């Protein structure tokens, strides 16, 4: 697998508030409308943040076969399209310790041109697959509207930790995302 040689420039960014699991799935469906074969989507967030829920929405929006579930123990699942669109390759890199070398064993570079590849926990592991990627960062919001660990969160003890609210940042890197209107609000 040959890695791109130049760092990708950030071309677009959007910030959203997501208040429920259904809204996270809806965001996935809206993002699916923007995706095309060859797209790499990196998902970042703590355990339980909503990465797989977002991917379920992507699968629904892309019209793929099979239930989208966390591939933690199988590392990767391929969901073929039911409508002639791109397949969804859903990867969970949580248990993979190495970077691109370990990811090579999954042959993602072979899947990427014809599929939409979604990688959970891919930070520091898959950026070199493509100069063009969409990075989705999901933060759990606590009772006072802060992200855990923020100064305001530590000041009030982080009340209401079980809330479904999330703050999502979408960042498009590379020329593929130049001029793309990412979902907001």
C-alpha positions as CSV (number, residue, x, y, z in Angstrom):
1,X,0.0,0.0,0.0
2,X,1.5,3.3,-1.0
3,X,0.8,6.2,1.3
4,X,0.2,9.7,0.0
5,X,3.2,12.0,0.5
6,X,1.7,15.3,1.5
7,X,-0.5,16.1,4.4
8,X,-4.1,16.7,3.5
9,X,-5.4,20.3,3.8
10,X,-8.6,20.9,5.8
11,X,-11.3,22.1,3.3
12,X,-14.5,22.1,5.2
13,X,-15.8,21.8,8.8
14,X,-19.1,21.8,10.5
15,X,-20.2,21.5,14.2
16,X,-23.5,19.9,15.2
17,X,-25.5,19.2,18.3
18,X,-27.0,15.7,18.3
19,X,-29.6,15.1,21.1
20,X,-30.5,11.4,20.6
21,X,-29.5,8.1,19.1
22,X,-32.1,8.6,16.4
23,X,-30.6,12.0,15.5
24,X,-27.2,10.3,15.2
25,X,-28.6,7.8,12.8
26,X,-30.3,10.6,10.9
27,X,-26.9,12.4,10.7
28,X,-25.5,9.2,9.2
29,X,-28.3,9.1,6.6
30,X,-27.6,12.7,5.7
31,X,-23.9,12.1,5.4
32,X,-24.5,9.0,3.2
33,X,-26.0,11.3,0.6
34,X,-22.7,13.1,0.3
35,X,-20.5,9.9,0.1
36,X,-19.3,8.2,-3.0
37,X,-17.0,5.3,-3.8
38,X,-13.5,5.9,-2.6
39,X,-14.5,7.9,0.5
40,X,-12.7,7.3,3.7
41,X,-14.6,8.2,6.9
42,X,-12.8,8.2,10.2
43,X,-14.9,8.1,13.4
44,X,-13.4,9.3,16.7
45,X,-15.1,9.2,20.1
46,X,-15.0,7.5,23.4
47,X,-16.7,4.1,24.0
48,X,-20.4,4.6,23.7
49,X,-20.2,7.9,21.9
50,X,-22.3,6.9,19.0
51,X,-19.8,5.8,16.3
52,X,-21.6,2.6,15.4
53,X,-25.0,4.3,15.6
54,X,-23.8,6.9,13.1
55,X,-22.5,4.0,10.9
56,X,-25.9,2.4,11.1
57,X,-27.4,5.6,9.6
58,X,-24.7,5.6,6.9
59,X,-25.6,2.0,6.0
60,X,-29.3,2.9,5.8
61,X,-28.5,5.9,3.7
62,X,-26.2,3.9,1.3
63,X,-28.8,1.1,1.1
64,X,-26.5,-1.7,2.1
65,X,-27.3,-5.3,3.1
66,X,-27.0,-6.6,6.6
67,X,-27.4,-5.2,10.0
68,X,-24.6,-2.7,10.8
69,X,-23.2,-3.7,14.2
70,X,-19.9,-3.1,15.8
71,X,-17.1,-5.1,14.1
72,X,-14.9,-5.0,17.3
73,X,-14.2,-8.7,17.4
74,X,-14.1,-9.4,13.6
75,X,-12.2,-6.1,12.9
76,X,-14.0,-5.4,9.6
77,X,-17.4,-6.2,8.0
78,X,-18.3,-5.6,4.4
79,X,-21.9,-4.6,3.6
80,X,-22.7,-4.9,-0.1
81,X,-25.0,-2.4,-1.7
82,X,-28.6,-3.5,-2.4
83,X,-29.0,-0.7,-4.9
84,X,-25.9,-0.7,-7.1
85,X,-24.1,1.9,-5.0
86,X,-20.9,1.5,-3.1
87,X,-20.4,-1.2,-0.5
88,X,-19.9,-0.1,3.1
89,X,-16.7,-1.4,4.7
90,X,-17.0,-0.9,8.5
91,X,-13.7,-1.3,10.4
92,X,-13.1,-1.1,14.1
93,X,-9.4,-0.5,14.7
94,X,-9.8,-0.4,18.5
95,X,-7.9,-3.7,19.1
96,X,-5.3,-2.9,16.5
97,X,-2.1,-1.5,18.0
98,X,-0.1,-0.7,15.0
99,X,-0.5,2.0,12.4
100,X,-0.8,1.5,8.6
101,X,1.3,-1.7,8.6
102,X,-1.3,-3.6,10.7
103,X,-4.1,-2.0,8.7
104,X,-2.5,-3.3,5.4
105,X,-3.5,-6.8,6.4
106,X,-7.2,-5.7,6.0
107,X,-6.5,-4.7,2.4
108,X,-8.4,-1.5,2.8
109,X,-6.4,0.1,0.0
110,X,-8.0,-2.6,-2.3
111,X,-11.6,-1.9,-0.9
112,X,-11.3,1.9,-0.9
113,X,-11.7,2.8,-4.6
114,X,-15.0,0.9,-4.9
115,X,-16.4,1.3,-1.4
116,X,-17.1,3.8,1.4
117,X,-14.7,2.8,4.1
118,X,-15.6,3.8,7.7
119,X,-13.0,3.3,10.4
120,X,-13.8,3.6,14.1
121,X,-10.7,4.3,16.3
122,X,-8.6,5.1,13.2
123,X,-6.7,8.1,14.5
124,X,-3.0,7.6,13.8
125,X,-3.7,4.4,11.9
126,X,-5.5,5.2,8.6
127,X,-4.8,8.8,7.7
128,X,-2.2,7.7,5.2
129,X,-4.7,5.6,3.2
130,X,-6.0,8.8,1.4
131,X,-5.3,12.5,1.3
132,X,-9.1,12.8,1.1
133,X,-11.1,11.8,4.1
134,X,-14.0,12.9,6.3
135,X,-13.1,12.9,10.0
136,X,-16.1,12.8,12.4
137,X,-15.3,13.5,16.1
138,X,-18.1,12.7,18.6
139,X,-18.0,14.1,22.1
140,X,-20.4,13.2,24.8
141,X,-22.1,16.3,26.3
142,X,-22.7,16.4,30.0
143,X,-25.5,18.1,32.0
144,X,-24.3,21.7,31.6
145,X,-23.6,21.4,27.9
146,X,-19.9,20.8,28.2
147,X,-17.7,18.0,26.9
148,X,-16.2,15.8,29.7
149,X,-12.8,17.1,30.7
150,X,-13.6,20.7,29.7
151,X,-12.9,23.3,32.3
152,X,-16.6,24.0,32.8
153,X,-17.3,20.2,33.2
154,X,-14.7,19.8,36.0
155,X,-16.1,22.9,37.7
156,X,-19.6,21.4,38.2
157,X,-18.6,17.7,38.6
158,X,-20.0,16.6,35.1
159,X,-23.6,16.1,36.2
160,X,-26.1,14.1,34.1
161,X,-23.4,11.9,32.5
162,X,-26.0,9.5,31.1
163,X,-27.5,12.0,28.6
164,X,-27.7,11.1,24.9
165,X,-26.5,14.5,23.8
166,X,-23.4,14.7,21.7
167,X,-21.4,17.4,20.0
168,X,-20.2,16.3,16.6
169,X,-17.5,17.9,14.5
170,X,-17.2,17.0,10.8
171,X,-14.0,17.9,9.1
172,X,-13.3,17.2,5.4
173,X,-9.6,16.9,4.4
174,X,-8.3,16.9,0.9
175,X,-9.6,18.3,-2.4
176,X,-12.5,15.8,-2.4
177,X,-14.2,17.8,0.4
178,X,-13.5,21.3,-1.1
179,X,-16.9,23.0,-1.6
180,X,-18.9,20.2,0.0
181,X,-21.6,21.5,2.2
182,X,-21.4,19.4,5.3
183,X,-24.6,19.0,7.4
184,X,-25.1,21.6,10.2
185,X,-27.6,21.9,13.0
